[in-house]
Amino acid sequence: MTFWEMVDTYWLYYLVGRYPEGPLGGLALTLLLASAGLALAIPLGLLLGLARVSPWRWLSGPVTLLVYVVRGTPLLMVVFWAYFFLPSVTHVKTDQFTTMLLALVLFDGVYLAEIVRAGIQGLPRGQVEAARSLGLSYIETLRFVVLPQALRHMLPSLVNQFVTTIKDTSLGYIIGLTEVSQVATQINTLVFVFPTQIYLILGLTYFILCFGLSRVAFWLERRLAQRNSTSVKTQP
Amino acid sequence: MPGRLRVDNATIHSLTPVFDFSMLLSGPYHHMLVAGLVLSLQLLAVTLVFAVPLAVVVALLRLSHWAALRWLGAVFVEAIRNVPLLVHMLFWYFGIPELLPDPVKEWLYARNFEVVAAIVALTLYTAAYMAEDVRSGIRAVPHVQFEAARALGLSYLAAMQLVILPQALRIIVPPLISQTLNLWKNTSIATVIGTAELMYQAAKVETATFRSVEAFLFATVCYLSVSLAITGLATWFHHRYPVRAL
């Protein structure tokens, strides 16, 4: 089999797996997993981040502990716990997609919590004080003053987190999820003679996705910086 | 069905103790897990030894006067950071030996090539991240500091040693420690090419004994302890050598 015959035979399998006859796989599954993971992690990250900066000890304490534990553990460890241990508690075999999704949501949620915390703590203290002295409650201050500003500043970090999530989905390989790294390895096993080329293509695929997205983050960051500097200038 | 021996999960659970932590403290499984921990720590140490100098070189490339060298540094950093570590591992383990002549390939696979491939992948990946920290640390020291030192009569090396580096190191070391923490967690990915580190051994013990809780608890506690030690180091450094306002 020549290189181009291989490309011709397997390009569709690489992109979408056995879909539509069989389950979705390949690059499409990687993107789906990363998007779903981040989308579900955003509300979790917001809640955890708010809990982390909350003035109530009983709330911030356990959440801080959770953040430290998750940040000190490899993602693979979380994946293994979810894959091998969770079924013995729930008595339902969790499939690979759900396992990876759960691990990613927990992991991303905790990392986003730190981004949310930094976004909130990065605001000038006077903002909260002014809002509180105007008679807004703690929740109202968060809702109308803190979050709208903090979330805008978090946008570039969110895009960067999406890049990290795409890279993290590759760990699905280890539990046999047919995302793009797994599919590339399957093709390599079938074709056998082009390992270097196959893994270069795999690397290039991730590179195009992640580099493109990180450029978007960079552009967003610059635009935010410009916007901030102009808004400072127009202030009387 | 009377007379037929039924063995299901419930029976197994009633026959064996729910948790058996003694297997973690002695016996063959204890030795496997400890050997895994030792290899993980070795991966961490060896990678650090190679990655830090490489990161400094790449950072200097990125700060060079010549556009070609700056570009080379940027390509290194972006090409490596935008590809998952797992793919780096697969590439070095499966992709590279194919380019070598057959005898060399067989020689490699007959030895512990998976350890070498893991170290190469980890080194490049960690160096790409560290290079950015080193670069921003050096850039954070204002150039006038250097000019002032030279104007006071210090030589180039003396200015670097007495003025620039003491300030830059305070800025560079904390992010390098946090990259070390990432590296420690990343060593677990070496399991994908069969490097017998902690995660690999934990999975192997789990397969052999079906005691997922014990095996994974051991691994989790090990990962957390070392992570905590690295975080402690970062806190200590932050208090001992705080960044001074520039």
Interface residues (C-beta under 8 A of the other chain):
Chain A: Y68 V69 R71 G72 T73 P74 L75 L76 M77 F80 W81 F84 F85 S88 V163 I166 K167 D168 S170 L171 Y173 I174 S181 A184 T185 N188 P195 T196 I198 Y199 L200 L202 G203 Y206 F207 L209 C210 F211 S214
Chain B: E78 A79 R81 N82 V83 P84 L85 L86 V87 H88 L90 F91 F94 G95 I96 E98 L99 L181 K185 N186 S188 I189 T191 V192 M199 A202 A203 E206 S212 V213 F216 A219 T220 Y223 L224 S227 L228 T231
